[in-house]
Amino acid sequence: MSEQSLPDDARPEYTDALPEYAERVLEVAELIPPGRVMTYGDVAEWLEEGGPRQVGRVMALYGGAVPWWRVVRADGMLLPGHELRALDRYRAEGTPLKQASRAAQGHLPRLDMKRARWDGGGRAEGHT
């Protein structure tokens, strides 16, 4: 039986609302200051829920409306498929980068995680 053949009161309700966890992940992404980054694992740890894969999934599905380039891989590699867009943002924001060696694929820089990583300073003020 298809949903179309169900009576109106028996159809599942669809909403435009994001899952609660996704909303929380996106809120953290918006808190990250320009020029700084958090890893997927950092975000999960900050929320005290989920893990890097769950945060990555949220960012892949819903992250387009927030500063997605500030939630990154722990190794500092730029997000595959979005490297040039992210690099433009990092340069505009002054995010610390490490120059790529000539042997590096595509000669793209990496994030300097020691200098760029944000620890969520002020966490108690904005964390719920």
Beta strands, then each sheet from edge to edge (+ up, - down):
strand 1: 38-39
strand 2: 71-72
strand 3: 97-98
strand 4: 110-111
sheet 1: 1+ 2+
sheet 2: 3+ 4-
end
